[in-house]
Amino acid sequence: MGPTGGCHLLEAHGKKEVMARTGSISYWCHIIMQIGRFIGFGLFINLASPDFSNKYLRIVPKSDVGVVTLSGFMFTWSIIYFVCTTLIFICKKEEDADPEIESAEVDEDKRNLAFAASVLNDFKLVEAGLSKEVLAQLSVPLAPLGLLITVLMTKWTSGLRPMSLFRNTYGLTLLSTGISAAMVPVTRFLSNNGTFPSWYFPSLLGIDIFATICFTCTGVAQVAFITKISDPAYGATYATLFNTGINVGAIGSEAVSLWLVDPLTVKSCSSDGLCSTVFDGYYVETIACVIMGAGWFYFWGNKAITELQEKPESAWKLGTLRNEWQAV
């Protein structure tokens, strides 16, 4: 969770309000979101690092903890997040979703299954011997790259069929997931007390750049599609509710992935109580998720995306306003 994560729903609500206005540019909303994610990950990792804090932030070194602790960070933002979401739940009332909206959300939720295991990538790289500080530093060039790709993709997301970009890059995104997972055993094999060959970090950065480009393209396409179909007569509520359904699918699949990794892991234990991993459940999850994602896209997703984009504008309007659009 980033520093802005505690107020994510309020931020998203305001973001959708801007996106729904005539003349607004959806990719700027995605840029702001990417900046928040970068600050939340890269900045926090460095502030929580004792080495970084002692070297750059403290006058008198204190070697055991960073400027920010994980427990304090999570405690603070969990309270803010709980208060914000509770107030929104109490104050905002939603109508039942139309079939078109439910169909779109189901399609997006199934898409998220393919990348559920990717939430474990960074954990596994650290477990394999890569330090958290180095991982955070590698993420620094990825933030401006994501912003640049977001702007460059405007040509393909500002038209009538923004999800065509999603469809064209989905296969590459699956490929990037598999390549990123393959770097975990490579990292473990090459690690020598935290040191690596000179070619390792450029290779890892190149893979991260490839994955960032792919995930940014699919993410921008989603944001542009939500912007296109959102009903401005209902302000930000419509788009925020749509985006919330998608996020629930993503977070839910990631939670299941985190829960299953231990039951799927095979370990061998000796009589002295020491255990070694024979086969990591992370690889089972990654392979299964990629297969499910490829199957979803081939048998259903590609066709479903085409059908959703071909629906008339009136199909996405709500209540009495839909009848007015149909009359026109």
Secondary structure, DSSP 4 states (H G I P E B T S, - for coil): --TTGGGHHHHHHHHHHHHHSTT--HHHHHHHHHHHHHIIIIIHHHHH-HHHIIIII-SS--SS--SS-HHHHHHHHHHHHHHHHHHHHHH---PPPPHHHHHHHHHHHHHHHTTGGGGGHHHHHHHTT--HHHHHHHHTTHHHHHHHHHHHTHHHHSSS-THHHHHHHHHHHHHHHHHHHHHHHHHHHH-BTTB--TTHHHHHHHHHHHHHHHHHHHHHHHHHHHHHH--GGGTTHHHHHHHHHHHHHHHHHHHHHHHHTTTT-EEEE-TTS-EEEEE-HHHHHHHHHHHHHHHHIIIIIHHHHHHHHHS-GGGG--HHHHHHHHH-
